Amino acid sequence: MNFETVIGLEVHAELATKSKIFCSCPTDFGAPRNSQVCPICLGHPGTLPRLNRKVVEYAVMAGLATGCRIAEFSCMDRKNYFYPDLPKAYQISQDAYPLCLDGGLTVEGDSGGKFIRIERIHIEEDAGKLIHSRDEILADYNRCGIPLIEVVTAPDMRSAAEARAFVSELRTILRCLGVSDCRMQEGGLRCDVNISVRPTGSAKLGERTEIKNLNSFQFIEKAIEYESRRQIDILTAGGTVRRETRRFDEQTGTTHTLREKETAADYRFFPEPDIPPLRLSPADIEALAARLPELPAARRKRYAALGLPAADVHILTEDRALSDYFDRAIAAGKHPRITANLLLSEYLRLSEGESFSCPVAPERLAAVADLAGAGTVNASTAKKLAARLWEGDFDPAETVLREGLGQICDEGVLREGIRSVFSENEGLVAQIRAGKTAAAKALVGKCMGRFGGRAEPRLLNRLVDEALKK
Ligand SMILES: [Zn+2]
């Protein structure tokens, strides 16, 4: 029997606000343990939470960018449970009336573009972090009250690759909006995977398990692959899959029972009495919609129309700082493909840090691309000029003139140089003429060297070919 895997995701992303969701504690990552806490985020009796306006703005922007409808009325609820990372013994979240509803994203699916529905996006507070050591467990409450959005999808994905594609697209969008850094290694983007299997063609969903807290693309894929296999094996052996919450073991790549799955009733959700319902007017939502930048999907379309290869389009739109830089460069020049090529080959690898940064003015890169596009310099000189600009600023066109870096296209000059290279390498020339054609590349390299790398490459190749045939 063939089985189909059915996957739904709950993605938690920390919002990049300066302060927490209900108090003014800072949200910096990596501060000394329990140094960013106050009576509100520790849930001391008698304290009152106040909702951070930025959290709502960011969540609405995330909703708008993922095609959601923004609820004009939503409210916060208490989700009650006891765990040592939650000093209040409840989490303030949204249950019945979430902020964003009914959106979705088109991602690269197993067979072409696929629309993955988003059922809801709600806002909530994060819990603290437990630090397990050999003989004790310590609690760090700095993360208590860090604002989160939880993005809940419909069970629309059918493979690990589709789940990965969804998380990747969501991450690119949230980063492009600037509402979340989505640092997965710091837990800034975490994913719970709901997964079930069913006989292919069956319309009924199988019993599902939930794998908690996956914080890398690799773990998401591995956990899905392992868990899907495990469930198929159980069903094939005539067993039944139990509904439960499971943990992914990063060391072994396997999943293990964590607890029987709670139902919503176990959490005793009720409206949060300390925070009034949230009311947004159409004008509020309009104002936030007007602040949305051009989204990655639109950018991809625009870049593809410039004739850029798909792989370059993908890289350029992953990071907003990089695509903004590229946009400024192509606005200043005439050759977007060469600009993209220089940017990705020369600057991307030199840029340090999480998002692209570059000391070269985009206009300078455009000037180099234009020199190459016009044939004034060849591709390798263009790369050298681009690399030199990283070290310090200069005017590329003027430098090409002053240093004589222009491309050599004069056939007479090229033939002359080739003749002398041939006479210095008679052995090599004889070998190639005798059939060792693989060595021709080395010979062309020697000729290029004769011209300081400045020969027009196609012309040089043709002339060397002609000379070999003589
Ligand atoms: Zn606080």
Residues whose N, C-alpha, C, O or C-beta is under 5 A from the ligand:
A	BS01	ZN	C23 S24 C25 Q36 V37 C38 I40 C41
